Structure formats: C-alpha cells, structure tokens
Amino acid sequence: MQEREAKLLFKSNDLASIVITQSSDKKGWHLKLVEKNNTSHYLVSKRDDNKPRLFKTSDAALRCCLRIGLDQVEVSMQH
C-alpha cells in the first residue's frame, strides 16, 4: 500500500493502527498498517511496490504517520 492509499484508508475510518517495526537487518524502519478487519499491509515505495518502504530513522517513519493522519502509533523494536 502506498502513502496516498493509506491516507484514503485513514479518511474513510478503516485504518485501525500503524505499527512502526524495525527492519530485520536493523538498518531502518517499516510501517505496518492494520485495517479494522485485521488485514495488514506494509507501506511500500512508489518506485518498487514489491518491498516494504524503508525509513532510515524512526523520526522519518513518524513524520510519515503524521502525513497519513494518525497522531498515535505503536513502535515495535526487535532484540
């Protein structure tokens, strides 16, 4: 799902939450979007919609959440 689609999902009140997760190689962050029907998607980039979008910093991921419209997110850090 791209950012513009996530905005539409939020505006239609179908987006339940966003979880910011650390990438498996711990070199960045991904956004996992959870719909109210428990379907989940990763935010993807405009260039390559096969891989989750990678944010280099958690701040960049949080700014994207604000652009989508959410003011509350969950952060999940892997050990």
PDB file as gemmi writes it, atoms N, CA and C in Angstrom:
CRYST1    1.000    1.000    1.000  90.00  90.00  90.00 P 1                      
ATOM      1  N   MET A   1       0.851  -1.168   0.000  1.00  0.00           N  
ATOM      2  CA  MET A   1       0.000   0.000   0.000  1.00  0.00           C  
ATOM      3  C   MET A   1       0.898   1.232   0.000  1.00  0.00           C  
ATOM      4  N   GLN A   2       0.587   2.184  -0.849  1.00  0.00           N  
ATOM      5  CA  GLN A   2       1.341   3.427  -0.909  1.00  0.00           C  
ATOM      6  C   GLN A   2       0.746   4.453   0.056  1.00  0.00           C  
ATOM      7  N   GLU A   3       1.502   5.513   0.286  1.00  0.00           N  
ATOM      8  CA  GLU A   3       1.094   6.520   1.268  1.00  0.00           C  
ATOM      9  C   GLU A   3      -0.256   7.138   0.930  1.00  0.00           C  
ATOM     10  N   ARG A   4      -0.488   7.431  -0.339  1.00  0.00           N  
ATOM     11  CA  ARG A   4      -1.764   8.057  -0.702  1.00  0.00           C  
ATOM     12  C   ARG A   4      -2.941   7.126  -0.435  1.00  0.00           C  
ATOM     13  N   GLU A   5      -2.745   5.819  -0.625  1.00  0.00           N  
ATOM     14  CA  GLU A   5      -3.799   4.846  -0.318  1.00  0.00           C  
ATOM     15  C   GLU A   5      -4.026   4.751   1.189  1.00  0.00           C  
ATOM     16  N   ALA A   6      -2.961   4.868   1.955  1.00  0.00           N  
ATOM     17  CA  ALA A   6      -3.082   4.841   3.411  1.00  0.00           C  
ATOM     18  C   ALA A   6      -3.863   6.063   3.907  1.00  0.00           C  
ATOM     19  N   LYS A   7      -3.630   7.216   3.283  1.00  0.00           N  
ATOM     20  CA  LYS A   7      -4.380   8.420   3.652  1.00  0.00           C  
ATOM     21  C   LYS A   7      -5.871   8.220   3.404  1.00  0.00           C  
ATOM     22  N   LEU A   8      -6.212   7.628   2.264  1.00  0.00           N  
ATOM     23  CA  LEU A   8      -7.619   7.369   1.948  1.00  0.00           C  
ATOM     24  C   LEU A   8      -8.231   6.379   2.937  1.00  0.00           C  
ATOM     25  N   LEU A   9      -7.470   5.377   3.314  1.00  0.00           N  
ATOM     26  CA  LEU A   9      -7.939   4.401   4.293  1.00  0.00           C  
ATOM     27  C   LEU A   9      -8.194   5.067   5.635  1.00  0.00           C  
ATOM     28  N   PHE A  10      -7.317   5.985   6.025  1.00  0.00           N  
ATOM     29  CA  PHE A  10      -7.489   6.714   7.279  1.00  0.00           C  
ATOM     30  C   PHE A  10      -8.720   7.619   7.211  1.00  0.00           C  
ATOM     31  N   LYS A  11      -8.868   8.342   6.099  1.00  0.00           N  
ATOM     32  CA  LYS A  11     -10.009   9.254   5.955  1.00  0.00           C  
ATOM     33  C   LYS A  11     -11.336   8.514   5.944  1.00  0.00           C  
ATOM     34  N   SER A  12     -11.345   7.283   5.437  1.00  0.00           N  
ATOM     35  CA  SER A  12     -12.581   6.500   5.418  1.00  0.00           C  
ATOM     36  C   SER A  12     -12.831   5.800   6.753  1.00  0.00           C  
ATOM     37  N   ASN A  13     -11.945   6.029   7.716  1.00  0.00           N  
ATOM     38  CA  ASN A  13     -12.061   5.479   9.070  1.00  0.00           C  
ATOM     39  C   ASN A  13     -11.927   3.952   9.093  1.00  0.00           C  
ATOM     40  N   ASP A  14     -11.189   3.393   8.138  1.00  0.00           N  
ATOM     41  CA  ASP A  14     -10.984   1.949   8.085  1.00  0.00           C  
ATOM     42  C   ASP A  14      -9.607   1.527   8.578  1.00  0.00           C  
ATOM     43  N   LEU A  15      -8.756   2.476   8.927  1.00  0.00           N  
ATOM     44  CA  LEU A  15      -7.415   2.172   9.406  1.00  0.00           C  
ATOM     45  C   LEU A  15      -7.449   2.091  10.930  1.00  0.00           C  
ATOM     46  N   ALA A  16      -7.124   0.914  11.453  1.00  0.00           N  
ATOM     47  CA  ALA A  16      -7.175   0.720  12.902  1.00  0.00           C  
ATOM     48  C   ALA A  16      -5.918   1.235  13.586  1.00  0.00           C  
ATOM     49  N   SER A  17      -4.738   0.916  13.004  1.00  0.00           N  
ATOM     50  CA  SER A  17      -3.497   1.337  13.644  1.00  0.00           C  
ATOM     51  C   SER A  17      -2.334   1.239  12.670  1.00  0.00           C  
ATOM     52  N   ILE A  18      -1.234   1.847  13.075  1.00  0.00           N  
ATOM     53  CA  ILE A  18       0.026   1.722  12.355  1.00  0.00           C  
ATOM     54  C   ILE A  18       1.074   1.291  13.381  1.00  0.00           C  
ATOM     55  N   VAL A  19       1.870   0.306  12.999  1.00  0.00           N  
ATOM     56  CA  VAL A  19       2.948  -0.170  13.858  1.00  0.00           C  
ATOM     57  C   VAL A  19       4.263   0.100  13.142  1.00  0.00           C  
ATOM     58  N   ILE A  20       5.162   0.808  13.803  1.00  0.00           N  
ATOM     59  CA  ILE A  20       6.491   1.059  13.248  1.00  0.00           C  
ATOM     60  C   ILE A  20       7.380  -0.079  13.728  1.00  0.00           C  
ATOM     61  N   THR A  21       7.912  -0.860  12.777  1.00  0.00           N  
ATOM     62  CA  THR A  21       8.734  -2.010  13.128  1.00  0.00           C  
ATOM     63  C   THR A  21      10.143  -1.831  12.597  1.00  0.00           C  
ATOM     64  N   GLN A  22      11.086  -2.319  13.347  1.00  0.00           N  
ATOM     65  CA  GLN A  22      12.484  -2.256  12.927  1.00  0.00           C  
ATOM     66  C   GLN A  22      12.717  -3.322  11.859  1.00  0.00           C  
ATOM     67  N   SER A  23      13.468  -2.971  10.817  1.00  0.00           N  
ATOM     68  CA  SER A  23      13.751  -3.934   9.751  1.00  0.00           C  
ATOM     69  C   SER A  23      14.580  -5.092  10.292  1.00  0.00           C  
ATOM     70  N   SER A  24      14.535  -6.215   9.601  1.00  0.00           N  
ATOM     71  CA  SER A  24      15.232  -7.412  10.087  1.00  0.00           C  
ATOM     72  C   SER A  24      16.749  -7.216  10.171  1.00  0.00           C  
ATOM     73  N   ASP A  25      17.300  -6.380   9.291  1.00  0.00           N  
ATOM     74  CA  ASP A  25      18.746  -6.125   9.356  1.00  0.00           C  
ATOM     75  C   ASP A  25      19.088  -4.950  10.274  1.00  0.00           C  
ATOM     76  N   LYS A  26      18.064  -4.382  10.906  1.00  0.00           N  
ATOM     77  CA  LYS A  26      18.193  -3.273  11.860  1.00  0.00           C  
ATOM     78  C   LYS A  26      18.837  -2.031  11.249  1.00  0.00           C  
ATOM     79  N   LYS A  27      18.620  -1.837   9.944  1.00  0.00           N  
ATOM     80  CA  LYS A  27      19.153  -0.665   9.252  1.00  0.00           C  
ATOM     81  C   LYS A  27      18.076   0.359   8.939  1.00  0.00           C  
ATOM     82  N   GLY A  28      16.883   0.155   9.465  1.00  0.00           N  
ATOM     83  CA  GLY A  28      15.812   1.097   9.200  1.00  0.00           C  
ATOM     84  C   GLY A  28      14.501   0.634   9.808  1.00  0.00           C  
ATOM     85  N   TRP A  29      13.431   1.277   9.361  1.00  0.00           N  
ATOM     86  CA  TRP A  29      12.105   1.065   9.926  1.00  0.00           C  
ATOM     87  C   TRP A  29      11.073   0.889   8.818  1.00  0.00           C  
ATOM     88  N   HIS A  30      10.040   0.063   9.092  1.00  0.00           N  
ATOM     89  CA  HIS A  30       8.926  -0.159   8.180  1.00  0.00           C  
ATOM     90  C   HIS A  30       7.641   0.270   8.878  1.00  0.00           C  
ATOM     91  N   LEU A  31       6.620   0.599   8.083  1.00  0.00           N  
ATOM     92  CA  LEU A  31       5.301   0.905   8.627  1.00  0.00           C  
ATOM     93  C   LEU A  31       4.347  -0.222   8.282  1.00  0.00           C  
ATOM     94  N   LYS A  32       3.774  -0.816   9.287  1.00  0.00           N  
ATOM     95  CA  LYS A  32       2.767  -1.865   9.100  1.00  0.00           C  
ATOM     96  C   LYS A  32       1.405  -1.253   9.394  1.00  0.00           C  
ATOM     97  N   LEU A  33       0.526  -1.261   8.401  1.00  0.00           N  
ATOM     98  CA  LEU A  33      -0.800  -0.680   8.544  1.00  0.00           C  
ATOM     99  C   LEU A  33      -1.806  -1.788   8.799  1.00  0.00           C  
ATOM    100  N   VAL A  34      -2.624  -1.628   9.826  1.00  0.00           N  
ATOM    101  CA  VAL A  34      -3.609  -2.634  10.201  1.00  0.00           C  
ATOM    102  C   VAL A  34      -5.000  -2.030  10.008  1.00  0.00           C  
ATOM    103  N   GLU A  35      -5.796  -2.705   9.175  1.00  0.00           N  
ATOM    104  CA  GLU A  35      -7.173  -2.252   8.945  1.00  0.00           C  
ATOM    105  C   GLU A  35      -8.072  -2.760  10.056  1.00  0.00           C  
ATOM    106  N   LYS A  36      -9.276  -2.217  10.135  1.00  0.00           N  
ATOM    107  CA  LYS A  36     -10.220  -2.617  11.179  1.00  0.00           C  
ATOM    108  C   LYS A  36     -10.652  -4.072  11.044  1.00  0.00           C  
ATOM    109  N   ASN A  37     -10.553  -4.636   9.825  1.00  0.00           N  
ATOM    110  CA  ASN A  37     -10.907  -6.046   9.634  1.00  0.00           C  
ATOM    111  C   ASN A  37      -9.701  -6.966   9.868  1.00  0.00           C  
ATOM    112  N   ASN A  38      -8.654  -6.440  10.520  1.00  0.00           N  
ATOM    113  CA  ASN A  38      -7.416  -7.152  10.878  1.00  0.00           C  
ATOM    114  C   ASN A  38      -6.538  -7.523   9.693  1.00  0.00           C  
ATOM    115  N   THR A  39      -6.803  -6.982   8.519  1.00  0.00           N  
ATOM    116  CA  THR A  39      -5.908  -7.156   7.381  1.00  0.00           C  
ATOM    117  C   THR A  39      -4.748  -6.200   7.573  1.00  0.00           C  
ATOM    118  N   SER A  40      -3.534  -6.680   7.322  1.00  0.00           N  
ATOM    119  CA  SER A  40      -2.379  -5.801   7.495  1.00  0.00           C  
ATOM    120  C   SER A  40      -1.592  -5.694   6.196  1.00  0.00           C  
ATOM    121  N   HIS A  41      -0.981  -4.541   6.000  1.00  0.00           N  
ATOM    122  CA  HIS A  41      -0.187  -4.233   4.822  1.00  0.00           C  
ATOM    123  C   HIS A  41       1.051  -3.476   5.278  1.00  0.00           C  
ATOM    124  N   TYR A  42       2.100  -3.566   4.495  1.00  0.00           N  
ATOM    125  CA  TYR A  42       3.257  -2.714   4.718  1.00  0.00           C  
ATOM    126  C   TYR A  42       3.188  -1.551   3.744  1.00  0.00           C  
ATOM    127  N   LEU A  43       3.619  -0.398   4.194  1.00  0.00           N  
ATOM    128  CA  LEU A  43       3.713   0.751   3.311  1.00  0.00           C  
ATOM    129  C   LEU A  43       4.846   0.478   2.329  1.00  0.00           C  
ATOM    130  N   VAL A  44       4.590   0.698   1.044  1.00  0.00           N  
ATOM    131  CA  VAL A  44       5.594   0.448   0.011  1.00  0.00           C  
ATOM    132  C   VAL A  44       5.962   1.765  -0.656  1.00  0.00           C  
ATOM    133  N   SER A  45       7.102   1.775  -1.326  1.00  0.00           N  
ATOM    134  CA  SER A  45       7.535   2.989  -2.015  1.00  0.00           C  
ATOM    135  C   SER A  45       6.856   3.095  -3.369  1.00  0.00           C  
ATOM    136  N   LYS A  46       6.895   4.269  -3.948  1.00  0.00           N  
ATOM    137  CA  LYS A  46       6.304   4.496  -5.268  1.00  0.00           C  
ATOM    138  C   LYS A  46       7.093   3.775  -6.348  1.00  0.00           C  
ATOM    139  N   ARG A  47       8.379   3.620  -6.146  1.00  0.00           N  
ATOM    140  CA  ARG A  47       9.244   3.025  -7.169  1.00  0.00           C  
ATOM    141  C   ARG A  47       9.149   1.511  -7.218  1.00  0.00           C  
ATOM    142  N   ASP A  48       9.077   0.886  -6.069  1.00  0.00           N  
ATOM    143  CA  ASP A  48       9.063  -0.572  -6.012  1.00  0.00           C  
ATOM    144  C   ASP A  48       7.993  -1.015  -5.032  1.00  0.00           C  
ATOM    145  N   ASP A  49       6.869  -1.458  -5.554  1.00  0.00           N  
ATOM    146  CA  ASP A  49       5.774  -1.831  -4.662  1.00  0.00           C  
ATOM    147  C   ASP A  49       5.818  -3.302  -4.244  1.00  0.00           C  
ATOM    148  N   ASN A  50       6.958  -3.948  -4.441  1.00  0.00           N  
ATOM    149  CA  ASN A  50       7.118  -5.332  -4.004  1.00  0.00           C  
ATOM    150  C   ASN A  50       7.791  -5.441  -2.638  1.00  0.00           C  
ATOM    151  N   LYS A  51       8.509  -4.396  -2.226  1.00  0.00           N  
ATOM    152  CA  LYS A  51       9.218  -4.421  -0.950  1.00  0.00           C  
ATOM    153  C   LYS A  51       8.677  -3.323  -0.041  1.00  0.00           C  
ATOM    154  N   PRO A  52       8.647  -3.583   1.267  1.00  0.00           N  
ATOM    155  CA  PRO A  52       8.222  -2.533   2.199  1.00  0.00           C  
ATOM    156  C   PRO A  52       9.147  -1.321   2.121  1.00  0.00           C  
ATOM    157  N   ARG A  53       8.561  -0.141   2.252  1.00  0.00           N  
ATOM    158  CA  ARG A  53       9.344   1.092   2.245  1.00  0.00           C  
ATOM    159  C   ARG A  53      10.233   1.129   3.473  1.00  0.00           C  
ATOM    160  N   LEU A  54      11.486   1.502   3.276  1.00  0.00           N  
ATOM    161  CA  LEU A  54      12.449   1.551   4.369  1.00  0.00           C  
ATOM    162  C   LEU A  54      12.723   3.000   4.742  1.00  0.00           C  
ATOM    163  N   PHE A  55      12.457   3.330   6.003  1.00  0.00           N  
ATOM    164  CA  PHE A  55      12.774   4.642   6.541  1.00  0.00           C  
ATOM    165  C   PHE A  55      14.082   4.520   7.296  1.00  0.00           C  
ATOM    166  N   LYS A  56      15.017   5.409   7.064  1.00  0.00           N  
ATOM    167  CA  LYS A  56      16.329   5.304   7.710  1.00  0.00           C  
ATOM    168  C   LYS A  56      16.271   5.614   9.197  1.00  0.00           C  
ATOM    169  N   THR A  57      15.336   6.476   9.596  1.00  0.00           N  
ATOM    170  CA  THR A  57      15.218   6.827  11.011  1.00  0.00           C  
ATOM    171  C   THR A  57      13.778   6.642  11.473  1.00  0.00           C  
ATOM    172  N   SER A  58      13.627   6.456  12.776  1.00  0.00           N  
ATOM    173  CA  SER A  58      12.271   6.353  13.323  1.00  0.00           C  
ATOM    174  C   SER A  58      11.541   7.684  13.204  1.00  0.00           C  
ATOM    175  N   ASP A  59      12.275   8.795  13.255  1.00  0.00           N  
ATOM    176  CA  ASP A  59      11.657  10.115  13.084  1.00  0.00           C  
ATOM    177  C   ASP A  59      11.017  10.253  11.707  1.00  0.00           C  
ATOM    178  N   ALA A  60      11.693   9.760  10.684  1.00  0.00           N  
ATOM    179  CA  ALA A  60      11.139   9.824   9.325  1.00  0.00           C  
ATOM    180  C   ALA A  60       9.863   8.986   9.239  1.00  0.00           C  
ATOM    181  N   ALA A  61       9.853   7.837   9.875  1.00  0.00           N  
ATOM    182  CA  ALA A  61       8.660   6.992   9.885  1.00  0.00           C  
ATOM    183  C   ALA A  61       7.516   7.680  10.622  1.00  0.00           C  
ATOM    184  N   LEU A  62       7.833   8.344  11.732  1.00  0.00           N  
ATOM    185  CA  LEU A  62       6.800   9.068  12.488  1.00  0.00           C  
ATOM    186  C   LEU A  62       6.230  10.240  11.694  1.00  0.00           C  
ATOM    187  N   ARG A  63       7.076  10.942  10.962  1.00  0.00           N  
ATOM    188  CA  ARG A  63       6.590  12.048  10.123  1.00  0.00           C  
ATOM    189  C   ARG A  63       5.640  11.534   9.050  1.00  0.00           C  
ATOM    190  N   CYS A  64       5.928  10.371   8.506  1.00  0.00           N  
ATOM    191  CA  CYS A  64       5.038   9.773   7.511  1.00  0.00           C  
ATOM    192  C   CYS A  64       3.682   9.445   8.146  1.00  0.00           C  
ATOM    193  N   CYS A  65       3.691   8.944   9.366  1.00  0.00           N  
ATOM    194  CA  CYS A  65       2.434   8.661  10.077  1.00  0.00           C  
ATOM    195  C   CYS A  65       1.610   9.925  10.246  1.00  0.00           C  
ATOM    196  N   LEU A  66       2.272  11.030  10.555  1.00  0.00           N  
ATOM    197  CA  LEU A  66       1.568  12.306  10.686  1.00  0.00           C  
ATOM    198  C   LEU A  66       0.970  12.745   9.354  1.00  0.00           C  
ATOM    199  N   ARG A  67       1.707  12.540   8.255  1.00  0.00           N  
ATOM    200  CA  ARG A  67       1.183  12.896   6.927  1.00  0.00           C  
ATOM    201  C   ARG A  67      -0.047  12.058   6.586  1.00  0.00           C  
ATOM    202  N   ILE A  68      -0.041  10.803   7.008  1.00  0.00           N  
ATOM    203  CA  ILE A  68      -1.196   9.932   6.760  1.00  0.00           C  
ATOM    204  C   ILE A  68      -2.390  10.413   7.571  1.00  0.00           C  
ATOM    205  N   GLY A  69      -2.134  10.945   8.770  1.00  0.00           N  
ATOM    206  CA  GLY A  69      -3.215  11.489   9.581  1.00  0.00           C  
ATOM    207  C   GLY A  69      -3.257  10.983  11.008  1.00  0.00           C  
ATOM    208  N   LEU A  70      -2.496   9.958  11.306  1.00  0.00           N  
ATOM    209  CA  LEU A  70      -2.528   9.407  12.660  1.00  0.00           C  
ATOM    210  C   LEU A  70      -1.689  10.233  13.622  1.00  0.00           C  
ATOM    211  N   ASP A  71      -2.164  10.352  14.835  1.00  0.00           N  
ATOM    212  CA  ASP A  71      -1.399  11.060  15.858  1.00  0.00           C  
ATOM    213  C   ASP A  71      -0.961  10.110  16.971  1.00  0.00           C  
ATOM    214  N   GLN A  72      -1.237   8.807  16.793  1.00  0.00           N  
ATOM    215  CA  GLN A  72      -0.812   7.815  17.771  1.00  0.00           C  
ATOM    216  C   GLN A  72      -0.400   6.555  17.017  1.00  0.00           C  
ATOM    217  N   VAL A  73       0.793   6.047  17.301  1.00  0.00           N  
ATOM    218  CA  VAL A  73       1.299   4.830  16.658  1.00  0.00           C  
ATOM    219  C   VAL A  73       1.960   3.952  17.697  1.00  0.00           C  
ATOM    220  N   GLU A  74       2.199   2.699  17.322  1.00  0.00           N  
ATOM    221  CA  GLU A  74       2.905   1.762  18.170  1.00  0.00           C  
ATOM    222  C   GLU A  74       4.277   1.527  17.554  1.00  0.00           C  
ATOM    223  N   VAL A  75       5.305   1.459  18.388  1.00  0.00           N  
ATOM    224  CA  VAL A  75       6.664   1.179  17.915  1.00  0.00           C  
ATOM    225  C   VAL A  75       7.061  -0.186  18.459  1.00  0.00           C  
ATOM    226  N   SER A  76       7.526  -1.049  17.549  1.00  0.00           N  
ATOM    227  CA  SER A  76       7.947  -2.393  17.926  1.00  0.00           C  
ATOM    228  C   SER A  76       9.424  -2.555  17.595  1.00  0.00           C  
ATOM    229  N   MET A  77      10.238  -2.787  18.634  1.00  0.00           N  
ATOM    230  CA  MET A  77      11.674  -2.949  18.435  1.00  0.00           C  
ATOM    231  C   MET A  77      12.031  -4.408  18.669  1.00  0.00           C  
ATOM    232  N   GLN A  78      12.747  -4.994  17.713  1.00  0.00           N  
ATOM    233  CA  GLN A  78      13.175  -6.384  17.833  1.00  0.00           C  
ATOM    234  C   GLN A  78      14.503  -6.436  18.546  1.00  0.00           C  
ATOM    235  N   HIS A  79      14.727  -7.487  19.307  1.00  0.00           N  
ATOM    236  CA  HIS A  79      16.001  -7.659  20.023  1.00  0.00           C  
ATOM    237  C   HIS A  79      16.930  -8.503  19.229  1.00  0.00           C  
TER     238      HIS A  79                                                      
END                                                                             
